[in-house]
């Protein structure tokens, strides 16, 4: 069987959307590949350059080209792909309303944008839970830093929110680790339940794989 080795449907300079998860190039549901942690050797897409396999089948062309594109037109497509959209909708799924307090577990790309979305949408207070090197950036956008590997994050949040937060988001997923750096599935969900007020809302955009 012949194997196509070149990209034929796209040209240099074309504008495209890169889905964070895609097929293996043959539109089969059974073999998805991912730019996240789906397969070894695949990194994230928060980078200047990305290598995309099976680009003809994977990439989504959009109606811009180098001669007509401008910053305004580019922004029209900004939320079509992942990360920003994921973060914004995760906050919505929690039942968020302006004035709510929010705790976001994870200060990676999704967690930071979820915290920023909450700030933009009128949260009273936003707490970001992660390690210090990520919390420095969370602090810069107005989030309250909670370092989970120095002191119990639940105790830290409740000390500041005796009635607990109204909304809570898991932006970590199954890769979560405990204070000693060991992977502990379910630790974030347990912490979420402990810091969220009765009648509050939880959202879990983090990915959990079946055992």
C-alpha positions in Angstrom: 0.0 0.0 0.0 1.3 3.4 -0.9 2.2 5.7 1.9 1.8 9.5 1.6 4.9 11.2 2.9 4.2 14.9 2.1 1.5 17.4 3.0 -0.6 18.1 0.0 -3.6 20.1 1.2 -1.8 22.9 2.9 0.9 25.5 1.9 3.5 27.5 3.8 1.7 30.6 5.2 -1.7 29.0 5.6 -3.5 29.7 8.9 -4.8 26.6 10.7 -6.2 25.5 14.0 -4.2 22.7 15.7 -6.5 20.5 17.8 -4.8 19.3 21.0 -6.0 15.8 20.3 -6.3 14.2 16.9 -6.5 11.0 15.0 -3.6 8.9 13.7 -4.3 10.2 10.1 -6.8 7.6 9.1 -9.9 8.9 11.0 -10.1 5.8 13.2 -11.5 6.2 16.6 -9.3 3.5 18.1 -5.9 5.2 17.8 -6.0 8.8 18.9 -2.8 10.7 19.4 -2.2 13.7 21.6 0.0 16.6 22.2 -0.5 16.2 25.9 0.5 13.0 27.7 -1.3 10.6 25.4 1.8 9.1 23.9 5.6 9.2 24.7 7.5 11.8 22.8 4.6 14.2 22.5 5.0 17.5 24.3 2.6 20.4 24.8 1.5 22.9 22.2 2.5 25.9 24.3 5.5 26.4 22.2 6.9 28.5 19.3 7.0 25.5 17.0 5.2 22.1 16.9 5.6 19.0 14.8 2.3 17.7 13.6 1.9 14.2 12.2 -0.6 13.5 9.4 -1.2 17.3 9.0 -3.5 16.9 6.0 -6.0 15.0 8.2 -5.4 16.7 11.5 -5.0 20.5 10.9 -8.1 22.6 10.4 -7.6 25.3 7.7 -9.2 28.7 8.4 -10.1 31.5 6.0 -7.0 33.6 6.6 -3.9 33.9 4.6 -0.7 35.9 5.0 -2.0 38.7 2.7 -5.3 39.3 4.5 -4.6 38.3 8.1 -4.3 40.9 10.8 -4.3 40.8 14.6 -8.1 41.4 14.8 -8.8 38.6 12.4 -6.5 36.3 14.2 -8.3 37.0 17.5 -11.6 35.8 15.9 -10.2 32.3 15.9 -8.3 32.4 19.2 -10.8 30.4 21.2 -11.5 27.8 18.6 -8.7 25.5 19.8 -7.8 24.3 23.3 -6.5 25.8 26.6 -8.2 29.2 26.8 -11.6 27.6 25.8 -11.1 24.7 28.2 -10.3 27.1 31.1 -13.2 29.4 30.4 -15.8 26.7 30.1 -14.5 24.8 33.1 -15.3 27.9 35.2 -18.8 28.0 33.6 -19.4 24.3 34.3 -18.7 25.0 38.0 -21.8 27.2 38.1 -19.7 30.3 38.6 -21.4 33.7 39.2 -19.7 37.1 39.7 -18.7 37.5 43.3 -18.0 33.9 43.9 -14.7 32.7 45.5 -12.8 30.2 43.5 -10.1 27.7 44.1 -8.2 26.3 41.1 -6.0 23.3 41.6 -3.2 23.4 39.1 -1.3 26.5 37.7 -0.2 25.1 34.4 -1.7 26.6 31.2 -5.3 25.6 31.8 -5.2 26.4 35.5 -3.7 29.8 35.0 -6.2 30.7 32.3 -9.0 29.4 34.5 -7.8 31.6 37.4 -7.6 34.5 35.0 -11.0 33.8 33.6 -12.4 33.9 37.1 -10.7 37.2 37.7 -12.0 38.7 34.5 -15.5 37.5 35.2 -15.7 39.1 38.7 -14.6 36.5 41.2 -14.3 37.9 44.8 -11.1 35.9 45.4 -9.2 33.3 43.4 -6.8 30.8 44.9 -4.3 28.9 42.8 -2.8 25.7 44.1 0.5 24.4 42.8 4.3 24.5 43.4 6.0 27.8 43.9 7.6 28.2 40.5 4.1 28.2 38.9 2.5 30.2 41.7 4.8 33.2 40.9 3.0 33.6 37.6 -0.4 33.0 39.2 0.3 35.8 41.7 1.2 38.1 38.9 -2.3 37.9 37.5 -4.0 38.5 40.8 -4.5 35.0 42.2 -3.8 34.1 45.8 -1.0 31.5 45.9 -1.4 28.2 47.8 1.8 26.0 47.8 0.6 22.4 48.2 4.0 20.9 48.9 4.9 23.1 51.8 1.7 23.1 53.9 -1.6 21.3 53.5 -3.5 23.2 50.8 -6.9 22.5 52.4 -5.8 24.0 55.7 -4.3 27.0 53.9 -7.5 27.8 52.0 -9.8 27.2 54.9 -7.7 29.5 57.0 -8.4 32.3 54.5 -12.0 31.1 53.7 -13.5 29.7 56.9 -16.8 29.2 55.1 -15.0 27.5 52.2 -14.9 28.6 48.5 -18.0 28.6 46.4 -16.4 27.1 43.2 -13.5 24.7 42.8 -11.8 23.5 39.6 -9.4 20.5 39.0 -7.1 21.7 36.3 -4.5 18.9 37.0 -6.1 15.6 36.2 -4.8 12.1 36.8 -1.2 13.1 36.9 -1.6 14.9 40.3 1.0 14.3 42.9 0.9 14.7 46.7 3.1 16.9 48.9 6.0 14.4 48.6 5.9 14.5 44.8 4.5 11.0 44.5 1.6 10.4 42.1 -1.7 10.0 44.0 -4.8 9.6 42.0 -7.8 11.3 43.5 -5.9 13.6 45.8 -7.1 16.7 44.0 -10.7 15.6 44.0 -10.5 14.9 47.8 -9.0 18.3 48.4 -11.7 19.9 46.2 -14.5 18.3 48.3 -12.8 19.5 51.5 -12.5 23.2 50.5 -15.8 23.7 48.7 -18.8 25.0 50.6 -22.0 22.9 50.8 -24.1 23.8 47.7 -21.0 25.0 45.8 -19.9 23.8 42.4 -17.1 21.7 41.1 -15.7 21.4 37.6 -13.1 18.8 36.4 -11.6 19.7 33.1 -8.5 17.6 34.0 -8.3 14.3 32.2 -8.7 11.0 34.1 -7.8 7.7 32.4 -9.6 4.5 33.2 -7.7 2.0 35.3 
